[in-house]
Amino acid sequence: MLADPLRPGEQGDLFGRSETDDQDPDRALIDQLIADTQLYSTSSALKELFDFTARMKNMAPFNAMLLHAQKPGISYAMTVQDWWGRFRRRPKEGARPLIILRNFGPVNFVYDVLDTEGEELPEAAFSFPTTGKLPFGFLRACEHAMAGEDLRLIWLDQGDRSAGFARRITNHGDPKKLQTFEVGVNRNHPEPTQVVTLVHELAHIFLGHCGPDFRRKIKHYRPVDLALREIEAESVAYVVAKRSGLAPRSESYLDSYKGASGDLDVHRVLSSAYRIEKLLGMPLEGGGSPQ
C-alpha cells in the first residue's frame, strides 16, 4: 500500500487552534461548505467522510475533508514532487490538481493516483484492479446499446475507491413502457475496470435491487442485507468478465462482504449474467457465444 506523504507538519493542524468555536474561522468555513454543497446531508455521506478522514492519518482533518469534497472516492494524493520522487510518476496531460491548505501559506496542489502516469504501481495500490483487453470502441458501443433500452450511462469524475452506482429514475407503473435507469461509471478508471463496473451496476438492475420493471420482467428483489446484494452483483460481474477474457479482483472486493454467500441464488445470478451479455454484445471474441 502506498504511504501518504502529506505530513501534518507541512499542512498544519487546522483544528488545533485555541479560538472558541464562535471565533474559529475554520469552523465557519466548514459550516458554510456543508450548507452550500449539501454533500453531507445524510448519515451515510457523513460516515463516508469520517472513514476517509480516519484513513488519512498523516493529513490534517480539514485538508482530508477538502480532498473528499473535491473528489469523492479519492484514495491517494501527492504533490508533483512526491509522485516523481517516490514513484517516478507525473500528472497526466490535462489532469486537474486538487487543492489543500498549507501552514503559513496559501495552498498546495496535489494529484490523485488515477490522474498520474509513469512507472507501474503495485496492483494493491488500486481499489478495483482488472486486467484484459477490449475491442476498440467497446464502451461506446455499450453506451449506444444501453441508450436504446432506456438505460442511461453517466460518466463520473471520482477517485479510485468509487466505482459506480445504479438507480431507477422513473416509476410510472405502465407495464407497456420501460422504466428508465441510470448507471454511473468512474471515467478515471482504466477501461477494463469500467466494463466490470458497468456489468456490476447493470446486475443490480437486472437482479431487481433497484426496483421492478414489468416490461423487462424484473421483479422487485432487494435483500435487506447489503452484503448479499453486493455478492450477487459482483458474482454476475465476475462471470461475465471472465467469459470475455477480463480478470477482475472480485475476491478482493468481496472480502468485506464475507458471510452472506450462503443465501446466494445461483440461478438468479446466471440469468442476470445472460441478459447483460445479450445487451452488451458479450462474451467478447474468444470467450464463446451464449446459446
Buried (B, 14 or more C-beta within 10 A) or exposed (E): EBEBBBEBEBBBEBEEEEEEEEEBEBBEBBEEBBEEEEBBEEEEBEEBBBEBBEBBEBBBBBBBBBBBBBBBBBBBBBBBEBBBEEBEBBBBEEBBBBBBBEEEEEEBEBBBBBBBEEEEBEEEBBBBBBEBEBEEEBBEEBBEBBEEEBBBBEBBBBBBBBBBBBBBEBEEEEEEEBBBBBBBBBEBBBBBBBBBBBBBBBBBBBBBBBBBBBEBEBEEBBBEEEBBBBBBBBBBBBBBBBBBBBBBBBEBBBEEBEEBEEEEBEEBBEBBBBBBBEBBEBBBEEBEEEE
